[in-house]
Amino acid sequence: MPSKREQVLDALLATLQAVAGPEVRRGGDLPTRVPVGGLLTLRDGEPGEPEVTMSPLIYEYRHRAEIEVILQPPLSVEPTDALDSVLLALGEALEADRTLGGTCLWVEPEAPITSDLALEGTAGIIAAIVPVELNYITTGPLA
């Protein structure tokens, strides 16, 4: 059976896969090409220091993961509109089940950090990083 951390990250990945359009993956290198519908990449992030309750022994984590959103919309589409559409769909998917199927206590996305890359004569690439706080409890740091 996977650790609680892996269960939560797998549930988050499954939620990302419900977003229509972009290719979804966990970790890995930045792509050399952006898929037609865009790309959502889950970065595992850091679980941070837990709050520990001694009786019974419980570790409560506020794990900070990141979702990278990378799009290269056609020239006929405004890049910020395309990114906004994907971010709205991502927000709806996360808000539909804030416990990720019961694997965590609460999921809280934060405001996106956006950037763009324009190359002359090509459709620009627009990207965002969406920090996500995953609150969950477990019986030990490796459990």
Long-range contacts (C-beta under 8 A, 24 or more apart in sequence): 3-138, 3-142, 3-143, 4-103, 4-136, 4-137, 4-138, 4-143, 5-47, 5-61, 5-63, 5-136, 5-138, 7-103, 8-63, 8-100, 8-103, 8-104, 8-134, 8-136, 9-42, 9-44, 9-65, 9-134, 11-100, 11-101, 11-103, 11-104, 12-42, 12-65, 12-100, 12-107, 12-132, 12-134, 13-42, 14-100, 14-101, 15-93, 15-94, 15-96, 15-97, 15-100, 16-40, 16-42, 16-67, 16-90, 16-93, 18-93, 19-86, 19-89, 19-90, 19-93, 20-89, 21-86, 21-89, 22-69, 22-71, 22-86, 30-70, 31-70, 34-70, 34-71, 34-72, 34-125, 38-69, 38-70, 38-71, 38-72, 38-82, 38-86, 39-68, 39-69, 39-70, 39-71, 40-67, 40-68, 40-69, 40-86, 40-90, 41-67, 41-68, 41-70, 42-66, 42-67, 43-67, 43-68, 45-132, 50-141, 57-139, 57-140, 58-137, 58-138, 58-139, 59-137, 59-138, 59-139, 59-140, 59-141, 60-105, 60-135, 60-136, 60-137, 61-134, 61-135, 61-136, 61-137, 61-138, 62-133, 62-134, 62-135, 63-133, 63-134, 63-135, 63-136, 64-131, 64-132, 64-133, 64-134, 65-131, 65-132, 65-134, 66-129, 66-130, 66-131, 66-132, 67-109, 67-129, 67-130, 67-132, 68-127, 68-128, 68-129, 69-112, 69-127, 69-128, 69-129, 69-130, 70-125, 70-126, 70-127, 71-125, 71-126, 71-127, 72-123, 72-124, 72-125, 72-126, 73-123, 73-126, 74-123, 75-123, 79-116, 79-123, 79-124, 79-126, 80-126, 82-126, 83-114, 83-126, 83-127, 83-128, 87-112, 87-128, 87-130, 90-130, 94-132, 100-134, 103-136, 104-134, 104-135, 104-136, 105-135, 105-136, 105-137, 106-133, 106-135, 107-132, 107-133, 107-134, 107-135, 108-132, 108-133, 108-135, 109-133
